[in-house]
Amino acid sequence: MSWRHAVMLAAVLLSGTAAAAEPPPPTRQPPPQQRAPAPRDTAPELSAEDKEVVENLELLESLDTVEDLDLLLELAREEEGANER
């Protein structure tokens, strides 16, 4: 290796370590007065009936499932009766 190659290699290595040692540029944040305001809770006020539905939603969903199961059982019984004839 010639001395020119050695100098070029040293220059490349030094420039790489100098670039790695530099901190990244700071990210620019807008001033506090220019930031978008926090979103407000714009949900309408619930009526007493709506509040009751929300409170009992799980029960209502399970009742709907039970009704579906009852319908399936009824259809299965009718099918069994038709097959026995």
PALOMI-243828 format. One record per atom (N, C-alpha, C, CB): residue in one letter; chain; atom name; x, y, z. Coordinates in pm, 1 decimal. Each point is the difference from the previous one (the first is absolute). Last residue first. Glycine has a CB too. Example, Ala and Ser with C-alpha at 12.3 -4.5 7.8 and 13.67 -1.06 7.14 Angstrom:
2
<pt code="S" unit="A" site="N" X="1285.0" Y="-225.0" Z="708.0"/>
<pt code="S" unit="A" site="CA" X="82.0" Y="119.0" Z="6.0"/>
<pt code="S" unit="A" site="C" X="-77.0" Y="109.0" Z="73.0"/>
<pt code="S" unit="A" site="CB" X="118.4" Y="-62.8" Z="-214.5"/>
<pt code="A" unit="A" site="N" X="-89.4" Y="-509.2" Z="207.5"/>
<pt code="A" unit="A" site="CA" X="-89.0" Y="119.0" Z="0.0"/>
<pt code="A" unit="A" site="C" X="90.0" Y="120.0" Z="0.0"/>
<pt code="A" unit="A" site="CB" X="-189.2" Y="-117.3" Z="124.6"/>
***
This chain:
85
<pt code="R" unit="A" site="N" X="-9165.6" Y="-3871.0" Z="1027.4"/>
<pt code="R" unit="A" site="CA" X="-123.2" Y="-39.1" Z="-70.9"/>
<pt code="R" unit="A" site="C" X="26.2" Y="-83.7" Z="-118.7"/>
<pt code="R" unit="A" site="CB" X="-102.9" Y="202.7" Z="76.6"/>
<pt code="E" unit="A" site="N" X="445.0" Y="2.9" Z="202.1"/>
<pt code="E" unit="A" site="CA" X="-59.4" Y="-119.4" Z="62.9"/>
<pt code="E" unit="A" site="C" X="-123.7" Y="-47.3" Z="-74.3"/>
<pt code="E" unit="A" site="CB" X="87.8" Y="76.1" Z="219.9"/>
<pt code="N" unit="A" site="N" X="153.2" Y="325.6" Z="-341.3"/>
<pt code="N" unit="A" site="CA" X="76.3" Y="-119.1" Z="-36.4"/>
<pt code="N" unit="A" site="C" X="-61.5" Y="-126.2" Z="58.1"/>
<pt code="N" unit="A" site="CB" X="205.1" Y="139.5" Z="-11.5"/>
<pt code="A" unit="A" site="N" X="-385.3" Y="287.6" Z="116.8"/>
<pt code="A" unit="A" site="CA" X="-23.2" Y="-26.3" Z="-141.7"/>
<pt code="A" unit="A" site="C" X="73.6" Y="-126.9" Z="-44.0"/>
<pt code="A" unit="A" site="CB" X="-28.4" Y="247.3" Z="-41.1"/>
<pt code="G" unit="A" site="N" X="94.4" Y="-88.1" Z="479.5"/>
<pt code="G" unit="A" site="CA" X="-138.2" Y="-47.2" Z="-15.4"/>
<pt code="G" unit="A" site="C" X="-31.3" Y="-33.8" Z="-143.1"/>
<pt code="G" unit="A" site="CB" X="-66.7" Y="137.7" Z="193.2"/>
<pt code="E" unit="A" site="N" X="483.5" Y="56.0" Z="-96.5"/>
<pt code="E" unit="A" site="CA" X="-6.1" Y="-135.6" Z="52.5"/>
<pt code="E" unit="A" site="C" X="-139.1" Y="-58.8" Z="-15.5"/>
<pt code="E" unit="A" site="CB" X="180.5" Y="56.7" Z="161.5"/>
<pt code="E" unit="A" site="N" X="-120.6" Y="392.6" Z="-278.2"/>
<pt code="E" unit="A" site="CA" X="67.2" Y="-85.4" Z="-96.8"/>
<pt code="E" unit="A" site="C" X="-2.5" Y="-145.4" Z="46.9"/>
<pt code="E" unit="A" site="CB" X="147.3" Y="192.5" Z="-68.9"/>
<pt code="E" unit="A" site="N" X="-316.3" Y="137.3" Z="355.6"/>
<pt code="E" unit="A" site="CA" X="-89.6" Y="-16.3" Z="-115.2"/>
<pt code="E" unit="A" site="C" X="61.8" Y="-93.6" Z="-104.4"/>
<pt code="E" unit="A" site="CB" X="-93.2" Y="231.0" Z="40.8"/>
<pt code="R" unit="A" site="N" X="358.5" Y="-116.5" Z="329.3"/>
<pt code="R" unit="A" site="CA" X="-112.2" Y="-86.8" Z="42.1"/>
<pt code="R" unit="A" site="C" X="-96.2" Y="-24.4" Z="-116.6"/>
<pt code="R" unit="A" site="CB" X="19.4" Y="88.0" Z="236.3"/>
<pt code="A" unit="A" site="N" X="333.6" Y="217.0" Z="-302.8"/>
<pt code="A" unit="A" site="CA" X="52.9" Y="-136.2" Z="8.3"/>
<pt code="A" unit="A" site="C" X="-111.4" Y="-97.1" Z="40.1"/>
<pt code="A" unit="A" site="CB" X="228.8" Y="90.0" Z="61.2"/>
<pt code="L" unit="A" site="N" X="-326.8" Y="370.2" Z="-64.4"/>
<pt code="L" unit="A" site="CA" X="14.6" Y="-51.1" Z="-136.3"/>
<pt code="L" unit="A" site="C" X="50.9" Y="-144.3" Z="0.2"/>
<pt code="L" unit="A" site="CB" X="44.6" Y="233.6" Z="-80.6"/>
<pt code="E" unit="A" site="N" X="-71.8" Y="-15.4" Z="492.9"/>
<pt code="E" unit="A" site="CA" X="-134.3" Y="-20.9" Z="-53.1"/>
<pt code="E" unit="A" site="C" X="6.3" Y="-55.5" Z="-141.7"/>
<pt code="E" unit="A" site="CB" X="-86.2" Y="186.5" Z="144.1"/>
<pt code="L" unit="A" site="N" X="489.0" Y="-60.1" Z="60.5"/>
<pt code="L" unit="A" site="CA" X="-55.1" Y="-120.3" Z="63.4"/>
<pt code="L" unit="A" site="C" X="-138.6" Y="-31.8" Z="-54.8"/>
<pt code="L" unit="A" site="CB" X="131.9" Y="49.5" Z="207.5"/>
<pt code="L" unit="A" site="N" X="69.7" Y="351.1" Z="-350.2"/>
<pt code="L" unit="A" site="CA" X="70.1" Y="-116.2" Z="-56.2"/>
<pt code="L" unit="A" site="C" X="-52.4" Y="-130.3" Z="60.0"/>
<pt code="L" unit="A" site="CB" X="203.7" Y="142.0" Z="-35.8"/>
<pt code="L" unit="A" site="N" X="-368.4" Y="260.9" Z="212.3"/>
<pt code="L" unit="A" site="CA" X="-49.3" Y="-17.9" Z="-136.0"/>
<pt code="L" unit="A" site="C" X="66.2" Y="-121.5" Z="-64.6"/>
<pt code="L" unit="A" site="CB" X="-40.3" Y="248.0" Z="-19.5"/>
<pt code="D" unit="A" site="N" X="192.9" Y="-119.6" Z="443.5"/>
<pt code="D" unit="A" site="CA" X="-135.8" Y="-53.5" Z="8.3"/>
<pt code="D" unit="A" site="C" X="-57.2" Y="-26.5" Z="-138.7"/>
<pt code="D" unit="A" site="CB" X="-33.7" Y="123.0" Z="215.2"/>
<pt code="L" unit="A" site="N" X="449.6" Y="91.7" Z="-188.7"/>
<pt code="L" unit="A" site="CA" X="10.8" Y="-142.0" Z="35.9"/>
<pt code="L" unit="A" site="C" X="-137.6" Y="-64.1" Z="10.6"/>
<pt code="L" unit="A" site="CB" X="213.4" Y="47.6" Z="121.9"/>
<pt code="D" unit="A" site="N" X="-193.7" Y="415.6" Z="-197.7"/>
<pt code="D" unit="A" site="CA" X="50.2" Y="-71.9" Z="-117.3"/>
<pt code="D" unit="A" site="C" X="9.1" Y="-149.3" Z="28.0"/>
<pt code="D" unit="A" site="CB" X="128.2" Y="203.7" Z="-69.9"/>
<pt code="E" unit="A" site="N" X="-241.5" Y="75.5" Z="427.1"/>
<pt code="E" unit="A" site="CA" X="-110.8" Y="-6.5" Z="-95.6"/>
<pt code="E" unit="A" site="C" X="42.1" Y="-75.2" Z="-126.6"/>
<pt code="E" unit="A" site="CB" X="-90.5" Y="217.5" Z="90.5"/>
<pt code="V" unit="A" site="N" X="420.6" Y="-131.0" Z="229.1"/>
<pt code="V" unit="A" site="CA" X="-93.6" Y="-102.0" Z="49.0"/>
<pt code="V" unit="A" site="C" X="-117.5" Y="-14.3" Z="-94.9"/>
<pt code="V" unit="A" site="CB" X="67.3" Y="49.3" Z="236.2"/>
<pt code="T" unit="A" site="N" X="240.7" Y="293.3" Z="-320.5"/>
<pt code="T" unit="A" site="CA" X="60.5" Y="-130.1" Z="-28.1"/>
<pt code="T" unit="A" site="C" X="-93.5" Y="-112.1" Z="42.8"/>
<pt code="T" unit="A" site="CB" X="229.3" Y="98.7" Z="28.6"/>
<pt code="D" unit="A" site="N" X="-353.7" Y="338.8" Z="78.7"/>
<pt code="D" unit="A" site="CA" X="-8.7" Y="-18.3" Z="-144.7"/>
<pt code="D" unit="A" site="C" X="56.5" Y="-136.5" Z="-39.5"/>
<pt code="D" unit="A" site="CB" X="18.9" Y="249.6" Z="-34.2"/>
<pt code="L" unit="A" site="N" X="28.2" Y="-116.2" Z="479.6"/>
<pt code="L" unit="A" site="CA" X="-139.9" Y="-33.5" Z="-29.0"/>
<pt code="L" unit="A" site="C" X="-20.0" Y="-24.6" Z="-148.9"/>
<pt code="L" unit="A" site="CB" X="-73.5" Y="136.8" Z="196.7"/>
<pt code="S" unit="A" site="N" X="492.3" Y="14.2" Z="-54.9"/>
<pt code="S" unit="A" site="CA" X="-17.7" Y="-140.6" Z="35.7"/>
<pt code="S" unit="A" site="C" X="-144.7" Y="-43.5" Z="-22.9"/>
<pt code="S" unit="A" site="CB" X="185.1" Y="19.6" Z="169.6"/>
<pt code="E" unit="A" site="N" X="-78.9" Y="433.4" Z="-241.8"/>
<pt code="E" unit="A" site="CA" X="66.6" Y="-83.4" Z="-99.4"/>
<pt code="E" unit="A" site="C" X="-17.7" Y="-147.9" Z="31.5"/>
<pt code="E" unit="A" site="CB" X="166.0" Y="182.4" Z="-38.8"/>
<pt code="L" unit="A" site="N" X="-330.3" Y="129.9" Z="349.8"/>
<pt code="L" unit="A" site="CA" X="-79.9" Y="2.3" Z="-122.1"/>
<pt code="L" unit="A" site="C" X="62.7" Y="-86.3" Z="-109.7"/>
<pt code="L" unit="A" site="CB" X="-79.0" Y="229.9" Z="60.4"/>
<pt code="L" unit="A" site="N" X="318.1" Y="-171.8" Z="341.7"/>
<pt code="L" unit="A" site="CA" X="-119.7" Y="-81.2" Z="23.5"/>
<pt code="L" unit="A" site="C" X="-85.3" Y="-6.0" Z="-126.3"/>
<pt code="L" unit="A" site="CB" X="2.8" Y="62.8" Z="244.1"/>
<pt code="E" unit="A" site="N" X="367.8" Y="220.9" Z="-251.5"/>
<pt code="E" unit="A" site="CA" X="43.6" Y="-139.9" Z="2.6"/>
<pt code="E" unit="A" site="C" X="-119.2" Y="-93.8" Z="19.7"/>
<pt code="E" unit="A" site="CB" X="223.1" Y="71.9" Z="92.1"/>
<pt code="L" unit="A" site="N" X="-300.4" Y="397.6" Z="-71.5"/>
<pt code="L" unit="A" site="CA" X="31.4" Y="-46.8" Z="-134.8"/>
<pt code="L" unit="A" site="C" X="40.3" Y="-146.9" Z="-2.1"/>
<pt code="L" unit="A" site="CB" X="70.6" Y="231.0" Z="-57.4"/>
<pt code="N" unit="A" site="N" X="-226.1" Y="107.3" Z="409.7"/>
<pt code="N" unit="A" site="CA" X="-45.3" Y="-138.4" Z="-10.5"/>
<pt code="N" unit="A" site="C" X="31.6" Y="-61.5" Z="-135.9"/>
<pt code="N" unit="A" site="CB" X="-180.3" Y="53.9" Z="161.6"/>
<pt code="E" unit="A" site="N" X="298.7" Y="401.1" Z="-46.5"/>
<pt code="E" unit="A" site="CA" X="32.3" Y="-74.7" Z="121.9"/>
<pt code="E" unit="A" site="C" X="-34.0" Y="-148.4" Z="-13.6"/>
<pt code="E" unit="A" site="CB" X="-40.7" Y="207.9" Z="132.9"/>
<pt code="V" unit="A" site="N" X="-77.2" Y="88.7" Z="-482.5"/>
<pt code="V" unit="A" site="CA" X="145.7" Y="-12.8" Z="7.3"/>
<pt code="V" unit="A" site="C" X="39.5" Y="-83.7" Z="121.0"/>
<pt code="V" unit="A" site="CB" X="27.5" Y="222.8" Z="-114.2"/>
<pt code="V" unit="A" site="N" X="-480.8" Y="-118.3" Z="64.6"/>
<pt code="V" unit="A" site="CA" X="42.0" Y="-93.2" Z="-104.1"/>
<pt code="V" unit="A" site="C" X="150.7" Y="-22.4" Z="7.4"/>
<pt code="V" unit="A" site="CB" X="-190.8" Y="74.8" Z="-147.0"/>
<pt code="E" unit="A" site="N" X="5.8" Y="247.1" Z="430.9"/>
<pt code="E" unit="A" site="CA" X="-40.0" Y="-134.2" Z="43.5"/>
<pt code="E" unit="A" site="C" X="44.8" Y="-104.6" Z="-101.8"/>
<pt code="E" unit="A" site="CB" X="-198.0" Y="97.4" Z="122.0"/>
<pt code="K" unit="A" site="N" X="260.2" Y="356.3" Z="-227.7"/>
<pt code="K" unit="A" site="CA" X="92.3" Y="-40.2" Z="107.3"/>
<pt code="K" unit="A" site="C" X="-30.6" Y="-141.3" Z="47.5"/>
<pt code="K" unit="A" site="CB" X="22.3" Y="239.6" Z="70.9"/>
<pt code="D" unit="A" site="N" X="-315.8" Y="-44.2" Z="-381.9"/>
<pt code="D" unit="A" site="CA" X="128.6" Y="-33.7" Z="-61.6"/>
<pt code="D" unit="A" site="C" X="101.2" Y="-46.3" Z="103.7"/>
<pt code="D" unit="A" site="CB" X="-45.7" Y="166.3" Z="-180.0"/>
<pt code="E" unit="A" site="N" X="-368.4" Y="-6.9" Z="334.4"/>
<pt code="E" unit="A" site="CA" X="-18.2" Y="-128.4" Z="-69.4"/>
<pt code="E" unit="A" site="C" X="130.6" Y="-45.6" Z="-64.6"/>
<pt code="E" unit="A" site="CB" X="-241.6" Y="57.0" Z="-42.5"/>
<pt code="A" unit="A" site="N" X="226.7" Y="366.8" Z="244.7"/>
<pt code="A" unit="A" site="CA" X="-6.1" Y="-104.2" Z="103.5"/>
<pt code="A" unit="A" site="C" X="-13.2" Y="-137.8" Z="-64.7"/>
<pt code="A" unit="A" site="CB" X="-105.6" Y="163.4" Z="161.6"/>
<pt code="S" unit="A" site="N" X="344.2" Y="194.0" Z="-466.1"/>
<pt code="S" unit="A" site="CA" X="-126.5" Y="-0.4" Z="73.9"/>
<pt code="S" unit="A" site="C" X="3.8" Y="-113.3" Z="102.5"/>
<pt code="S" unit="A" site="CB" X="-126.2" Y="97.1" Z="-199.3"/>
<pt code="L" unit="A" site="N" X="571.2" Y="167.2" Z="18.3"/>
<pt code="L" unit="A" site="CA" X="-86.1" Y="-117.5" Z="-17.2"/>
<pt code="L" unit="A" site="C" X="-127.5" Y="16.0" Z="80.4"/>
<pt code="L" unit="A" site="CB" X="201.0" Y="-144.4" Z="-38.3"/>
<pt code="E" unit="A" site="N" X="139.8" Y="519.7" Z="-201.5"/>
<pt code="E" unit="A" site="CA" X="-46.8" Y="-49.6" Z="129.1"/>
<pt code="E" unit="A" site="C" X="-98.9" Y="-114.2" Z="-24.9"/>
<pt code="E" unit="A" site="CB" X="32.6" Y="228.9" Z="109.1"/>
<pt code="P" unit="A" site="N" X="351.0" Y="-133.8" Z="-476.1"/>
<pt code="P" unit="A" site="CA" X="-123.7" Y="59.1" Z="52.1"/>
<pt code="P" unit="A" site="C" X="-37.8" Y="-63.2" Z="133.6"/>
<pt code="P" unit="A" site="CB" X="-77.4" Y="46.2" Z="-234.8"/>
<pt code="A" unit="A" site="N" X="585.3" Y="18.3" Z="50.7"/>
<pt code="A" unit="A" site="CA" X="-107.0" Y="-99.2" Z="5.0"/>
<pt code="A" unit="A" site="C" X="-126.3" Y="64.3" Z="57.8"/>
<pt code="A" unit="A" site="CB" X="169.1" Y="-187.8" Z="26.9"/>
<pt code="T" unit="A" site="N" X="292.6" Y="368.1" Z="-114.7"/>
<pt code="T" unit="A" site="CA" X="-121.8" Y="56.5" Z="-58.0"/>
<pt code="T" unit="A" site="C" X="-114.4" Y="-99.8" Z="-0.4"/>
<pt code="T" unit="A" site="CB" X="141.0" Y="147.6" Z="-140.7"/>
<pt code="D" unit="A" site="N" X="365.3" Y="-18.8" Z="363.1"/>
<pt code="D" unit="A" site="CA" X="-97.9" Y="-108.0" Z="4.1"/>
<pt code="D" unit="A" site="C" X="-132.7" Y="57.7" Z="-46.9"/>
<pt code="D" unit="A" site="CB" X="120.7" Y="-120.3" Z="191.1"/>
<pt code="R" unit="A" site="N" X="351.2" Y="325.4" Z="-361.8"/>
<pt code="R" unit="A" site="CA" X="-97.1" Y="3.7" Z="109.9"/>
<pt code="R" unit="A" site="C" X="-92.4" Y="-119.9" Z="-9.5"/>
<pt code="R" unit="A" site="CB" X="10.6" Y="251.3" Z="7.2"/>
<pt code="P" unit="A" site="N" X="524.8" Y="-173.9" Z="-174.4"/>
<pt code="P" unit="A" site="CA" X="-139.8" Y="-19.9" Z="-39.6"/>
<pt code="P" unit="A" site="C" X="-91.3" Y="-2.9" Z="122.1"/>
<pt code="P" unit="A" site="CB" X="76.2" Y="-127.3" Z="-202.4"/>
<pt code="A" unit="A" site="N" X="378.0" Y="419.8" Z="191.3"/>
<pt code="A" unit="A" site="CA" X="-41.9" Y="-137.7" Z="27.6"/>
<pt code="A" unit="A" site="C" X="-146.2" Y="-16.2" Z="-39.8"/>
<pt code="A" unit="A" site="CB" X="166.9" Y="-20.1" Z="190.3"/>
<pt code="P" unit="A" site="N" X="131.9" Y="386.9" Z="-445.5"/>
<pt code="P" unit="A" site="CA" X="-63.3" Y="-23.1" Z="131.1"/>
<pt code="P" unit="A" site="C" X="-42.4" Y="-144.9" Z="14.6"/>
<pt code="P" unit="A" site="CB" X="-79.5" Y="237.1" Z="4.2"/>
<pt code="A" unit="A" site="N" X="507.4" Y="-81.7" Z="-299.9"/>
<pt code="A" unit="A" site="CA" X="-144.7" Y="-18.4" Z="-13.1"/>
<pt code="A" unit="A" site="C" X="-60.3" Y="-24.7" Z="137.9"/>
<pt code="A" unit="A" site="CB" X="27.5" Y="-93.3" Z="-234.3"/>
<pt code="R" unit="A" site="N" X="421.7" Y="388.5" Z="180.0"/>
<pt code="R" unit="A" site="CA" X="-44.8" Y="-140.1" Z="-1.1"/>
<pt code="R" unit="A" site="C" X="-151.3" Y="-5.7" Z="-8.1"/>
<pt code="R" unit="A" site="CB" X="201.0" Y="-69.6" Z="134.0"/>
<pt code="Q" unit="A" site="N" X="70.6" Y="473.3" Z="-91.3"/>
<pt code="Q" unit="A" site="CA" X="-38.4" Y="-40.1" Z="-134.4"/>
<pt code="Q" unit="A" site="C" X="-46.1" Y="-145.0" Z="-7.3"/>
<pt code="Q" unit="A" site="CB" X="161.1" Y="166.1" Z="-86.7"/>
<pt code="Q" unit="A" site="N" X="5.7" Y="56.1" Z="488.0"/>
<pt code="Q" unit="A" site="CA" X="-121.0" Y="70.8" Z="-39.8"/>
<pt code="Q" unit="A" site="C" X="-46.8" Y="-41.4" Z="-139.6"/>
<pt code="Q" unit="A" site="CB" X="70.6" Y="191.8" Z="144.0"/>
<pt code="P" unit="A" site="N" X="340.4" Y="-371.6" Z="50.8"/>
<pt code="P" unit="A" site="CA" X="-123.8" Y="-47.8" Z="64.3"/>
<pt code="P" unit="A" site="C" X="-125.8" Y="70.9" Z="-47.7"/>
<pt code="P" unit="A" site="CB" X="136.8" Y="-54.7" Z="196.1"/>
<pt code="P" unit="A" site="N" X="276.4" Y="9.1" Z="-537.1"/>
<pt code="P" unit="A" site="CA" X="-19.8" Y="62.6" Z="132.0"/>
<pt code="P" unit="A" site="C" X="-133.5" Y="-43.0" Z="60.1"/>
<pt code="P" unit="A" site="CB" X="139.4" Y="197.7" Z="-71.2"/>
<pt code="P" unit="A" site="N" X="94.8" Y="-538.1" Z="-261.6"/>
<pt code="P" unit="A" site="CA" X="-65.7" Y="130.1" Z="-8.1"/>
<pt code="P" unit="A" site="C" X="-14.8" Y="59.0" Z="140.1"/>
<pt code="P" unit="A" site="CB" X="-123.4" Y="-71.3" Z="-209.2"/>
<pt code="Q" unit="A" site="N" X="531.7" Y="-252.0" Z="69.5"/>
<pt code="Q" unit="A" site="CA" X="-134.1" Y="-6.6" Z="58.5"/>
<pt code="Q" unit="A" site="C" X="-65.5" Y="136.5" Z="-15.0"/>
<pt code="Q" unit="A" site="CB" X="70.8" Y="-180.1" Z="165.5"/>
<pt code="R" unit="A" site="N" X="364.0" Y="-111.3" Z="-398.6"/>
<pt code="R" unit="A" site="CA" X="-63.0" Y="130.0" Z="25.0"/>
<pt code="R" unit="A" site="C" X="-142.7" Y="-21.3" Z="47.9"/>
<pt code="R" unit="A" site="CB" X="144.7" Y="109.7" Z="-175.5"/>
<pt code="T" unit="A" site="N" X="320.9" Y="-412.3" Z="230.9"/>
<pt code="T" unit="A" site="CA" X="-126.1" Y="6.2" Z="-72.2"/>
<pt code="T" unit="A" site="C" X="-69.9" Y="129.2" Z="38.8"/>
<pt code="T" unit="A" site="CB" X="-19.7" Y="-253.6" Z="-8.4"/>
<pt code="P" unit="A" site="N" X="566.2" Y="181.9" Z="3.1"/>
<pt code="P" unit="A" site="CA" X="-121.1" Y="-1.8" Z="83.2"/>
<pt code="P" unit="A" site="C" X="-124.6" Y="7.7" Z="-87.3"/>
<pt code="P" unit="A" site="CB" X="125.8" Y="109.1" Z="188.6"/>
<pt code="P" unit="A" site="N" X="333.2" Y="-347.1" Z="-354.3"/>
<pt code="P" unit="A" site="CA" X="-58.4" Y="134.1" Z="10.5"/>
<pt code="P" unit="A" site="C" X="-128.7" Y="-6.3" Z="81.0"/>
<pt code="P" unit="A" site="CB" X="101.3" Y="66.1" Z="-221.5"/>
<pt code="P" unit="A" site="N" X="283.7" Y="-418.5" Z="331.3"/>
<pt code="P" unit="A" site="CA" X="-96.4" Y="24.7" Z="-107.5"/>
<pt code="P" unit="A" site="C" X="-59.4" Y="139.7" Z="15.6"/>
<pt code="P" unit="A" site="CB" X="-53.1" Y="-247.2" Z="-15.2"/>
<pt code="P" unit="A" site="N" X="553.8" Y="152.8" Z="183.9"/>
<pt code="P" unit="A" site="CA" X="-137.6" Y="-30.6" Z="41.4"/>
<pt code="P" unit="A" site="C" X="-95.8" Y="28.3" Z="-114.8"/>
<pt code="P" unit="A" site="CB" X="55.8" Y="54.0" Z="240.2"/>
<pt code="E" unit="A" site="N" X="464.4" Y="-211.1" Z="-296.9"/>
<pt code="E" unit="A" site="CA" X="-85.8" Y="117.1" Z="-1.1"/>
<pt code="E" unit="A" site="C" X="-140.2" Y="-39.1" Z="44.6"/>
<pt code="E" unit="A" site="CB" X="137.1" Y="103.6" Z="-184.5"/>
<pt code="A" unit="A" site="N" X="217.4" Y="-421.9" Z="120.3"/>
<pt code="A" unit="A" site="CA" X="4.4" Y="65.9" Z="130.3"/>
<pt code="A" unit="A" site="C" X="-90.9" Y="121.0" Z="5.6"/>
<pt code="A" unit="A" site="CB" X="232.3" Y="-79.9" Z="27.4"/>
<pt code="A" unit="A" site="N" X="-166.3" Y="-177.3" Z="-427.3"/>
<pt code="A" unit="A" site="CA" X="-74.5" Y="-80.4" Z="96.7"/>
<pt code="A" unit="A" site="C" X="-4.9" Y="67.6" Z="136.0"/>
<pt code="A" unit="A" site="CB" X="67.0" Y="-206.0" Z="-123.0"/>
<pt code="A" unit="A" site="N" X="185.8" Y="399.2" Z="-223.6"/>
<pt code="A" unit="A" site="CA" X="-142.1" Y="10.0" Z="-32.3"/>
<pt code="A" unit="A" site="C" X="-83.4" Y="-77.7" Z="99.4"/>
<pt code="A" unit="A" site="CB" X="56.5" Y="27.4" Z="-240.8"/>
<pt code="A" unit="A" site="N" X="407.4" Y="-54.7" Z="278.3"/>
<pt code="A" unit="A" site="CA" X="-42.2" Y="135.8" Z="33.9"/>
<pt code="A" unit="A" site="C" X="-148.6" Y="16.3" Z="-27.6"/>
<pt code="A" unit="A" site="CB" X="230.1" Y="88.1" Z="-51.9"/>
<pt code="T" unit="A" site="N" X="-21.6" Y="-490.3" Z="-70.9"/>
<pt code="T" unit="A" site="CA" X="-15.9" Y="7.6" Z="145.4"/>
<pt code="T" unit="A" site="C" X="-42.5" Y="138.6" Z="42.9"/>
<pt code="T" unit="A" site="CB" X="171.9" Y="-177.2" Z="27.4"/>
<pt code="G" unit="A" site="N" X="-87.1" Y="108.0" Z="-485.2"/>
<pt code="G" unit="A" site="CA" X="-112.2" Y="-84.6" Z="43.2"/>
<pt code="G" unit="A" site="C" X="-21.1" Y="7.0" Z="149.0"/>
<pt code="G" unit="A" site="CB" X="43.9" Y="-150.8" Z="-190.0"/>
<pt code="S" unit="A" site="N" X="325.1" Y="369.7" Z="-2.5"/>
<pt code="S" unit="A" site="CA" X="-123.3" Y="70.6" Z="-35.5"/>
<pt code="S" unit="A" site="C" X="-122.6" Y="-80.4" Z="42.5"/>
<pt code="S" unit="A" site="CB" X="118.0" Y="108.0" Z="-193.9"/>
<pt code="L" unit="A" site="N" X="308.3" Y="-301.6" Z="256.4"/>
<pt code="L" unit="A" site="CA" X="-18.4" Y="114.4" Z="88.3"/>
<pt code="L" unit="A" site="C" X="-128.0" Y="75.0" Z="-31.6"/>
<pt code="L" unit="A" site="CB" X="246.5" Y="18.7" Z="21.7"/>
<pt code="L" unit="A" site="N" X="-121.9" Y="-379.2" Z="-301.8"/>
<pt code="L" unit="A" site="CA" X="-33.2" Y="-48.9" Z="133.3"/>
<pt code="L" unit="A" site="C" X="-26.0" Y="115.1" Z="96.9"/>
<pt code="L" unit="A" site="CB" X="138.4" Y="-203.7" Z="-43.8"/>
<pt code="V" unit="A" site="N" X="11.2" Y="308.1" Z="-390.8"/>
<pt code="V" unit="A" site="CA" X="-136.2" Y="-56.3" Z="-3.9"/>
<pt code="V" unit="A" site="C" X="-42.3" Y="-46.3" Z="138.2"/>
<pt code="V" unit="A" site="CB" X="34.2" Y="-71.2" Z="-237.9"/>
<pt code="A" unit="A" site="N" X="405.6" Y="221.5" Z="189.0"/>
<pt code="A" unit="A" site="CA" X="-92.4" Y="112.5" Z="-16.4"/>
<pt code="A" unit="A" site="C" X="-144.6" Y="-49.2" Z="-0.4"/>
<pt code="A" unit="A" site="CB" X="175.2" Y="126.0" Z="-130.0"/>
<pt code="A" unit="A" site="N" X="170.3" Y="-446.1" Z="139.3"/>
<pt code="A" unit="A" site="CA" X="-8.7" Y="70.3" Z="127.8"/>
<pt code="A" unit="A" site="C" X="-99.1" Y="115.0" Z="-7.5"/>
<pt code="A" unit="A" site="CB" X="236.4" Y="-63.0" Z="49.4"/>
<pt code="L" unit="A" site="N" X="-142.9" Y="-167.1" Z="-445.9"/>
<pt code="L" unit="A" site="CA" X="-72.6" Y="-86.8" Z="91.5"/>
<pt code="L" unit="A" site="C" X="-17.4" Y="67.5" Z="135.7"/>
<pt code="L" unit="A" site="CB" X="90.3" Y="-201.5" Z="-119.6"/>
<pt code="M" unit="A" site="N" X="175.2" Y="419.0" Z="-199.3"/>
<pt code="M" unit="A" site="CA" X="-140.8" Y="3.6" Z="-41.2"/>
<pt code="M" unit="A" site="C" X="-84.8" Y="-85.7" Z="94.3"/>
<pt code="M" unit="A" site="CB" X="69.3" Y="36.4" Z="-240.9"/>
<pt code="V" unit="A" site="N" X="394.1" Y="-44.8" Z="303.8"/>
<pt code="V" unit="A" site="CA" X="-52.5" Y="132.7" Z="35.5"/>
<pt code="V" unit="A" site="C" X="-148.0" Y="8.9" Z="-34.6"/>
<pt code="V" unit="A" site="CB" X="226.8" Y="102.9" Z="-38.3"/>
<pt code="A" unit="A" site="N" X="1.2" Y="-492.7" Z="-90.5"/>
<pt code="A" unit="A" site="CA" X="-10.0" Y="5.3" Z="145.4"/>
<pt code="A" unit="A" site="C" X="-58.0" Y="132.5" Z="46.2"/>
<pt code="A" unit="A" site="CB" X="194.5" Y="-154.6" Z="17.3"/>
<pt code="H" unit="A" site="N" X="-96.6" Y="95.5" Z="-474.1"/>
<pt code="H" unit="A" site="CA" X="-115.0" Y="-82.0" Z="39.0"/>
<pt code="H" unit="A" site="C" X="-21.4" Y="5.8" Z="151.2"/>
<pt code="H" unit="A" site="CB" X="41.2" Y="-151.9" Z="-196.6"/>
<pt code="R" unit="A" site="N" X="338.2" Y="361.3" Z="32.3"/>
<pt code="R" unit="A" site="CA" X="-119.8" Y="74.1" Z="-43.7"/>
<pt code="R" unit="A" site="C" X="-126.8" Y="-76.0" Z="39.3"/>
<pt code="R" unit="A" site="CB" X="129.7" Y="99.4" Z="-193.0"/>
<pt code="W" unit="A" site="N" X="296.7" Y="-294.1" Z="261.8"/>
<pt code="W" unit="A" site="CA" X="-30.6" Y="99.3" Z="103.6"/>
<pt code="W" unit="A" site="C" X="-122.4" Y="82.0" Z="-38.0"/>
<pt code="W" unit="A" site="CB" X="242.7" Y="10.7" Z="61.1"/>
<pt code="S" unit="A" site="N" X="-214.1" Y="-510.3" Z="-247.5"/>
<pt code="S" unit="A" site="CA" X="82.9" Y="120.7" Z="-8.5"/>
<pt code="S" unit="A" site="C" X="-41.9" Y="99.4" Z="108.3"/>
<pt code="S" unit="A" site="CB" X="30.4" Y="-34.4" Z="-249.2"/>
<pt code="M" unit="A" site="N" X="-43.8" Y="-515.5" Z="238.7"/>
<pt code="M" unit="A" site="CA" X="-85.6" Y="115.6" Z="0.0"/>
<pt code="M" unit="A" site="C" X="91.2" Y="123.2" Z="0.0"/>
<pt code="M" unit="A" site="CB" X="-189.2" Y="-124.1" Z="122.9"/>
***
